[in-house]
């Protein structure tokens, strides 16, 4: 599975962004999909995952929404009410485990999200 995230950018606190992830591979729908994020000097952390249900980190629950379109091999992360602490490189991930692990089976190049105060 190859993954490519996009949609990052600079946004003010309180604003919104929508990240997209394009996945290749015929077995896309057999994997749990999700998002991880990482800031310099910190470990990669779990953000959200989706399989038949969704699961969120406590820090983003109620603000972020993950969705997937198996027909298009796409995963999305709608991020609302963004905060400066959401600033990070966001990675799309595919994993046999659910919720996804911070060392998933597959992850792609990340997209940078910067939230200004």
Phi and psi in degrees as a GROMACS rama.xvg file:
@    title "Ramachandran Plot"
@    xaxis  label "Phi"
@    yaxis  label "Psi"
@TYPE xy
-110.443  139.953  UNK-2
-129.237  139.461  UNK-3
-136.752  114.944  UNK-4
-92.551  149.716  UNK-5
-152.22  169.246  UNK-6
106.517  -3.4917  UNK-7
-69.8401  170.643  UNK-8
167.901  -167.403  UNK-9
-103  130.131  UNK-10
-143.341  151.319  UNK-11
-79.2769  155.412  UNK-12
-55.2566  137.697  UNK-13
91.8685  -11.1862  UNK-14
-83.6542  -175.302  UNK-15
-131.469  152.705  UNK-16
-144.139  154.025  UNK-17
-124.125  118.015  UNK-18
-91.762  145.249  UNK-19
-124.344  152.198  UNK-20
-137.558  120.573  UNK-21
-97.354  127.733  UNK-22
-115.686  143.494  UNK-23
-111.149  157.753  UNK-24
118.333  137.009  UNK-25
-75.3688  -14.2723  UNK-26
-101.026  21.5435  UNK-27
-51.6751  -45.3001  UNK-28
-74.9784  -4.82398  UNK-29
-88.3596  -9.2637  UNK-30
-101.272  148.235  UNK-31
-73.5115  141.7  UNK-32
-117.659  155.552  UNK-33
-171.917  -172.742  UNK-34
-130.599  138.456  UNK-35
-121.699  162.926  UNK-36
-143.777  157.066  UNK-37
-149.039  136.852  UNK-38
-113.607  155.15  UNK-39
-55.2053  132.488  UNK-40
83.7325  -2.19616  UNK-41
-119.665  157.866  UNK-42
-71.5978  154.698  UNK-43
-63.0039  138.627  UNK-44
-125.823  151.818  UNK-45
-73.0759  140.804  UNK-46
-117  -56.0929  UNK-47
-160.195  154.355  UNK-48
-144.739  155.281  UNK-49
-144.763  135.6  UNK-50
-136.191  -104.49  UNK-51
-86.1516  -19.9227  UNK-52
-127.499  179.748  UNK-53
-120.289  155.539  UNK-54
-146.46  136.623  UNK-55
-129.229  151.126  UNK-56
-68.3555  148.384  UNK-57
-59.4489  -31.74  UNK-58
-71.1092  -17.5704  UNK-59
-117.578  -9.03277  UNK-60
-59.8297  132.307  UNK-61
91.2554  -14.9233  UNK-62
-114.067  -34.3155  UNK-63
-107.009  147.743  UNK-64
-133.758  125.192  UNK-65
-100.609  143.155  UNK-66
-148.423  164.229  UNK-67
-143.346  151.41  UNK-68
-125.772  98.797  UNK-69
-65.8044  -29.4207  UNK-70
-66.4946  -29.8145  UNK-71
-105.18  0.0889183  UNK-72
54.6822  47.4302  UNK-73
-126.36  148.02  UNK-74
-129.828  143.24  UNK-75
-129.291  154.36  UNK-76
-135.249  107.067  UNK-77
-86.7241  121.722  UNK-78
-117.105  116.659  UNK-79
-115.489  162.31  UNK-80
48.8698  50.8282  UNK-81
-66.748  146.779  UNK-82
-122.063  155.451  UNK-83
-53.9331  -32.4441  UNK-84
-72.3448  -6.3988  UNK-85
-82.4371  -8.07686  UNK-86
-60.47  124.733  UNK-87
-178.023  169.973  UNK-88
-88.7246  125.848  UNK-89
-101.766  132.732  UNK-90
-117.988  135.321  UNK-91
-83.9336  142.887  UNK-92
-140.865  152.017  UNK-93
-127.495  136.19  UNK-94
-148.722  148.232  UNK-95
-75.1599  -22.7853  UNK-96
-87.4881  152.669  UNK-97
-139.387  131.048  UNK-98
-60.2549  161.699  UNK-99
-64.1029  152.299  UNK-100
-86.7845  163.385  UNK-101
-76.0578  -10.6799  UNK-102
-121.15  73.775  UNK-103
-74.4365  173.466  UNK-104
-63.198  -39.6774  UNK-105
-139.857  142.669  UNK-106
-151.841  153.889  UNK-107
-110.358  -170.996  UNK-108
-66.4197  140.937  UNK-109
-85.2403  173.348  UNK-110
-128.348  134.861  UNK-111
-85.4942  130.325  UNK-112
-115.544  124.21  UNK-113
-122.263  124.101  UNK-114
-113.661  118.265  UNK-115
-92.8048  147.575  UNK-116
